[in-house]
Amino acid sequence: MIQNYSEDSIQTLDWKEHIRRRPGMYIGKLGDGTYGDDGIYVLLKEVMDNSIDEYMMGFGKKIEVRIDENRVSVRDYGRGIPLGKVVDVVSKMNTGAKYDSKAFKKSVGLNGVGVKAVNALSVNFKVQAFREGETKLVSFSRGELVAENPIESTQAPNGTLIEFWPDDTIFDAFTFKDEFIEDLLKNYTYLNAGLAIHFNGRVFQSKRGLLDLLEENMTEPGLYAPIQLKDDDLEIALTHTNQYGEEYYTFVNGQHTTQGGTHLIAFRESVVRTIREFYNKNFDVADIRQGIVAAVSIKIEEPVFESQTKTKLGSKDMGPDGTSVRNYIGDFLKQQLDNYLHRHAEIAEIMHKKILESEKERKAISGIQKLARERAKKVSLHNKKLRDCRVHYNSNAERKMETMIFITEGDSASGSITKARDVATQAVFSLKGKPLNSYGLSRKIVYENEEFNLLQAALNIEEGIEALRYNHVIIATDADVDGMHIRLLLITFFLQFFPELIKNGHLYILQTPLFRVRNKKETRYCYSEEERLQALKALGANPEITRFKGLGEISPDEFSAFINKDIRLDRVRMKKDDAAKELLDFYMGKNTPDRQNFIIDNLIVDEEML
């Protein structure tokens, strides 16, 4: 039926309705708190950015953050919003001080939108400004003004208090996770040495800036003490380790640019050029950057990001000195890093040795790499091993953040997921049997082993993870002994050769139900024995109970419920305190008798099985 298209078809949405109908335009994806880039954390970040801007401008050395039963409170001690503009600042689009470069020269929040999005997407939103002995409190609900209190006198110090409750009609069954909040708050302190952030009774503070960031995140010891270089607008910290790949943490005006951008490109190019000139040798790019761990923080006026969530810098011609970002970072490194290496001959010698070792290994496997690439092409990768998703064949950048690849075992499991998946964003890679235990082996094994070679090609990570084709790499194995073993072997592979894939939050474990409990009226899927008992209690007498032994036993119709909206994923995390090397050495090394004794000593016997 052809609908009538007339003047009545044209609608004009006010600011809050547009945000609520199109939240993705303002905060990216919604989510439920399972991932660090879910919308509820973006809401917190938008509020925090304003407080951080105050600190960067020299006002307020403390920020207090509290989250209690999904109520978020952020109190800073900056200048406070001008009392006559409190309502406008949080409810009128394109309103704010960020347009005045004198007030906020190099701010995090840029366009006067962020806090309005928080307001519109919150069931309750309160803002209270404290300024020169006076205060004003304003309340909203879903962007609608509820109460505007008159200006009153106060003894409280200057600053701003914002409280909000995300709207559960938009963020379905959401939960804040401390691990993601702590990562966000720690990054703020690394970039603002001296700032203290109080979060639910804990205090985060950094004295050494990016050096503390590297120390917190490095899981392999540096081959030399990290180099720290900085001026008013640029700070860089870097070292080399014996791990494979490259690892970067990049920031623009305090914003964690998880997808990099022009500043990261400039750093990677410039560090190669500077090192080549210092040693007066035309080293291969890969040899210079192999094992590098670096953090880059730059401040520029009016940066251009590729999306509202500001995860990738697009600016090219807006360096702090008026030149391009590329030239600014290049000139900085050419002078500062070159001077540092001349003054620290012992570090220059260690770096030189590391580059030569990387060169030697690369040349040893160069022939194997070439043959492996040719073999990957001949295997008809996209037909036999990989069932790709369609998002790679269009230009929808936002949907690319949703991409997933399920690494499965066997044809039955991959068949069920393939039939149930969202073909737009979900791909499937099928393993053939158990992969090799790669612990302690060299990079050569990645190319000689067909499974690893094809998996690497499918992910497109041979030259690093910047070209990673899927934002979520998901290990989807059976919840039995064999499945757990395959899971461990795959995690070992990624830890060995692509640790940055894990550190950047791309590797996950798919959780699938162990039981289906149903009666004639209701069906419940249970992921644990505790959930099974709860389902039995809720469904009453004599329900039907099915125990899923493998993914292949779950029908495609049922599987669609587990890998789409209600997907349960456990992120594989890697921090300094995880002692990954020691764990791998014990569980995957050659100390079989020690592992056998450990299993015997920790064996749990199920009495029901006796």
C-alpha positions, 0 to 999 in steps of 0.5 A: 500500500502506498502511503500518502506523502504530504506536509503532514508527513514532515515532522520536526522533533525537539532536542530530547525527542530526537536524542531518545529516538536516535540515541546511537547518534549521540552515545553509540550503541546502547547495551546493558553494561556488558561491554566497556563501550556500552551507552551507560558508560558513555553517559558517565563519561560525558558528565566526567568530561565536563569535570575534567575540563574544569581541572584542565583549566586549573580549577578543582583537584578532586572529583567524587563519583558514586554509583549506587543501584544505578544512580550515578552522582558526579561532584566536581570542585571547579568553577560551577555552572553560571547560575543563570544558565544552569537550565540552558546548559543541560537542555538547550542544544548547541549551548555551552562554553566549549565554543569559547576557546578562551574558556575551554581551549583544549577541552574533552567535551566539544559540541555542547551535546553530551550532557544534554544526551545524559539528560534526555536518556535519564529517567531522573536527572538533577544538576546543582551548581555552586558558585561564589556562595550561591547554589541553584538546583534543577531537576528533569525527567527524560529531558522534561523540566520538572523543577527549577529551584530558586537561587539560594545561599550556600556554604558549599565550595564551588563546583557542580553536582550532577545525578542521573538514573539511566532510563530503563525503558531505553537501557534494558536490564542494565548493570554498571560494572566496576571494572569498566568504570575503574578503567575509565577513571584511572585513565583520567588520572593518568592524563591529569597527574595530581587529580584525585578521583574518589569512587565509592570509597576508593581513590585513584590518583597518578603522579607520573602520568603515562608512566603509571599507565604503562606500568598498570597495563604491561603484562611483560617486563620492559626491556628498558625503563620506559622513556617519557617525553612531554611538553605542554600539549604532547606526552609520550611514554614508550618501551619495548618488550619481548611480546609479539605485536604492537600495543598502544594507548592513545588519547586526545584532550583526555579522550581515550581514542580506542580506535586510534586515528591521525595521532597514532598514525603520526606516532607510528610513522615518526618513531620509525623515521626517528630510530632509523635516523638515529642508528643511520640504518634503514631498518624494516618498519616491523622490526622497529615496532615489534614488541613496542608498548607506547602511550600517546596523549595530545591536546589540540584545539577543536579536534575532529572525531569520526563519531560522537563517541570520539573513539577515533581522531580524524583531525589532520591539520590541527596540531597544537602549534598550528601545523598538522598533527603529523608534522607536530608529532614528527618534529617532537619525536625527531628532537626529543627521542633523538636527544633522549637516546643520545643521552642514554646510551645504555637504553639505545643499545638495548633498543638496537639489540631488540631491533636486530633480534626482531630482524633475525626472526623475521628473515628466518620466517619470511619465506614461510610467511609468503608460502602461508599467504599463498596457501590461505588464498588457495584454500578458498577461505571464505567458502570452507572455513569462514562464513563472513558477515555483510557489514564489510561490504558496505560503509556503515562504520557504526555497525562495524563496531557490532561485528562478531566472529564465532570460532567454533569446533566441528561442523554441527556447532558451526552449522547451528550458529551459521543458521541462527546468526545475524548475517549482517554483523556475525561471522563464523570460523570453523575449527578442524579438531583441537588446535596445537598447543602453541605455548613456548613456540615461535611465530613460525608456527603461526604460518606453518600450522594451517588452522592458525594461519587461516584463523590469522588470515580470517581476522586480518591481524598479520600486520597488527590488529588495526585492520582487525575485521571483527570487533568481537572475537568470540570463542564458542566451544562446548561446555565440556572437557574437550570444549574447555581444552580447545578454549584454553588452547585458543587463549594460549595462541592469542596470548602468545602471538596477539596479546594486544587483541586481548588487552584491547578488549576484543576476545570473549568467551560465549556463554551458552545454556547448560539446561532448558527447563520448560512446561506447557506455558514457559521455557527457561534457559539456564546457564548454571545449576543455580539457575536450573534450581530457580527455574524448577522452583518457578515453573512448578511440578514436573517440568521437562529438563534438557541438558545440553552437552554440546552446541550442536545439540541446540537447534538454530531457532533456539540458538538465535536467542543466545547470540543476538540481543540476549547474548552472554559474553565473558570478556577475556581480560589481561592485566599486570597482576594476572601473571599470564606467563606463570599461568601459561607455564604451569598449565600449558608447559612441559611440567605434566607431573606437577599438573597431574598432582594439582588435579588430584589434590583439587579434584571435586567428586560429585556424590550424585555420580557415585 
